[in-house]
Amino acid sequence: MKPLGAVLSVAVLMGGCTEALPLPQAPAAAEVVMDEFSFSAPAEVPRGRVVFRVANRGELRHELVVIALPEDVPPLDEQLRSERRRATTTVAVIPPKRPAVDTSFALDLEAGRYGLVCFLESPDGRPHALKGMNQEFRVR
């Protein structure tokens, strides 16, 4: 003998829904290209789920670190070069990628200021971020 709860659940599932439910809206996409020594990425993305499609088109390995920037923090490039850096929150880290390697990831972002940074060292010992591989973007 089957439990009554299981029989009722199956009956509800089988007979309850004949209308097709709408699919959720596709998330926004942001194309990010990493090169020596820069990011090419949108200056603004919508809040909510964003799929980042990241491609390393440089000749060196690059990483992508997404950080949240409070409104009162100086511009990212200035912040990175300052002797008095302010703490920021790391939102995501994409491990180093070899040249010609692509990857994707999704984030749920609130409105505000964010930055993309590559902290890897170049062959001369200087971080890519200090050679210009940092970029701010806004979430609206």
PyMOL commands that set and color helices and strands:
alter all, ss='L'
color gray80, all
select helices_A, chain A and resi 4-16+76-81+128-131
alter helices_A, ss='H'
color red, helices_A
select strands_A, chain A and resi 28-35+38-40+44-45+48-56+62-69+89-97+102-109+112-117+134-139
alter strands_A, ss='S'
color yellow, strands_A
deselect
rebuild
show_as cartoon
